[in-house]
């Protein structure tokens, strides 16, 4: 599950969740320089993994560190993409 911002919008990840500026994304980013596809979160046997699908490894941050390929998300992780920050909750 993700929560976003002061209004605490919550989204549950059933199988996958896409972040980016494109219309196919589950969360559409408003930043003008955000890529059409920035990140993909996939629920697997071991939990949820975040994949950076953006053209730059510095586009997607988890807890302030760039994600080059993939990272297994843990409860409370902060995901940042071009000024949009989400908190991952189990």
One Martini backbone bead per residue (centre of mass of N, CA, C, O) as a GRO file, in nm:
protein
   90
    1UNK     BB    1   0.099   0.034   0.019
    2UNK     BB    2   0.016   0.373  -0.046
    3UNK     BB    3   0.112   0.702   0.062
    4UNK     BB    4   0.011   1.057   0.002
    5UNK     BB    5   0.057   1.309   0.164
    6UNK     BB    6  -0.153   1.503   0.365
    7UNK     BB    7  -0.421   1.346   0.246
    8UNK     BB    8  -0.374   1.036   0.233
    9UNK     BB    9  -0.346   0.874  -0.021
   10UNK     BB   10  -0.457   0.542  -0.101
   11UNK     BB   11  -0.280   0.246  -0.233
   12UNK     BB   12  -0.327  -0.077  -0.363
   13UNK     BB   13  -0.126  -0.358  -0.427
   14UNK     BB   14  -0.192  -0.639  -0.614
   15UNK     BB   15   0.036  -0.663  -0.862
   16UNK     BB   16   0.059  -0.359  -0.986
   17UNK     BB   17   0.249  -0.034  -1.023
   18UNK     BB   18   0.244   0.285  -1.188
   19UNK     BB   19   0.491   0.543  -1.253
   20UNK     BB   20   0.408   0.858  -1.417
   21UNK     BB   21   0.301   1.064  -1.695
   22UNK     BB   22   0.140   0.859  -1.821
   23UNK     BB   23  -0.183   0.729  -1.885
   24UNK     BB   24  -0.096   0.424  -1.783
   25UNK     BB   25  -0.073   0.528  -1.502
   26UNK     BB   26  -0.168   0.513  -1.168
   27UNK     BB   27   0.047   0.749  -1.118
   28UNK     BB   28   0.041   1.081  -1.209
   29UNK     BB   29   0.278   1.298  -1.287
   30UNK     BB   30   0.331   1.663  -1.288
   31UNK     BB   31   0.604   1.690  -1.375
   32UNK     BB   32   0.754   1.807  -1.667
   33UNK     BB   33   1.023   1.593  -1.639
   34UNK     BB   34   0.875   1.350  -1.624
   35UNK     BB   35   0.838   1.041  -1.709
   36UNK     BB   36   0.619   0.827  -1.842
   37UNK     BB   37   0.822   0.612  -1.711
   38UNK     BB   38   0.957   0.531  -1.383
   39UNK     BB   39   0.784   0.302  -1.219
   40UNK     BB   40   0.766  -0.040  -1.084
   41UNK     BB   41   0.534  -0.232  -0.895
   42UNK     BB   42   0.576  -0.569  -0.762
   43UNK     BB   43   0.407  -0.845  -0.660
   44UNK     BB   44   0.540  -1.105  -0.462
   45UNK     BB   45   0.640  -1.352  -0.258
   46UNK     BB   46   0.852  -1.139  -0.094
   47UNK     BB   47   0.688  -0.894  -0.211
   48UNK     BB   48   0.780  -0.569  -0.301
   49UNK     BB   49   0.900  -0.439  -0.609
   50UNK     BB   50   1.119  -0.191  -0.738
   51UNK     BB   51   1.135  -0.045  -1.067
   52UNK     BB   52   1.351   0.119  -1.277
   53UNK     BB   53   1.218   0.272  -1.597
   54UNK     BB   54   1.396   0.498  -1.632
   55UNK     BB   55   1.656   0.664  -1.802
   56UNK     BB   56   1.741   0.727  -1.496
   57UNK     BB   57   1.883   0.647  -1.183
   58UNK     BB   58   1.791   0.944  -1.046
   59UNK     BB   59   1.470   0.940  -1.051
   60UNK     BB   60   1.467   0.707  -0.832
   61UNK     BB   61   1.389   0.704  -0.481
   62UNK     BB   62   1.502   0.529  -0.179
   63UNK     BB   63   1.570   0.684   0.093
   64UNK     BB   64   1.758   0.886  -0.102
   65UNK     BB   65   1.828   0.650  -0.306
   66UNK     BB   66   1.920   0.536  -0.590
   67UNK     BB   67   1.765   0.336  -0.852
   68UNK     BB   68   1.890   0.133  -1.093
   69UNK     BB   69   1.678  -0.116  -1.073
   70UNK     BB   70   1.618  -0.280  -0.783
   71UNK     BB   71   1.385  -0.306  -0.493
   72UNK     BB   72   1.299  -0.407  -0.181
   73UNK     BB   73   1.030  -0.336  -0.002
   74UNK     BB   74   0.964  -0.158   0.302
   75UNK     BB   75   0.834  -0.060   0.570
   76UNK     BB   76   0.840   0.300   0.523
   77UNK     BB   77   0.928   0.364   0.259
   78UNK     BB   78   1.068   0.621   0.054
   79UNK     BB   79   0.930   0.750  -0.249
   80UNK     BB   80   1.098   0.935  -0.516
   81UNK     BB   81   0.947   1.144  -0.788
   82UNK     BB   82   0.967   1.444  -0.887
   83UNK     BB   83   0.834   1.548  -0.589
   84UNK     BB   84   0.712   1.269  -0.532
   85UNK     BB   85   0.590   1.122  -0.227
   86UNK     BB   86   0.606   0.791  -0.091
   87UNK     BB   87   0.460   0.546   0.129
   88UNK     BB   88   0.537   0.232   0.233
   89UNK     BB   89   0.296  -0.029   0.314
   90UNK     BB   90   0.206  -0.346   0.459
   0.00000   0.00000   0.00000
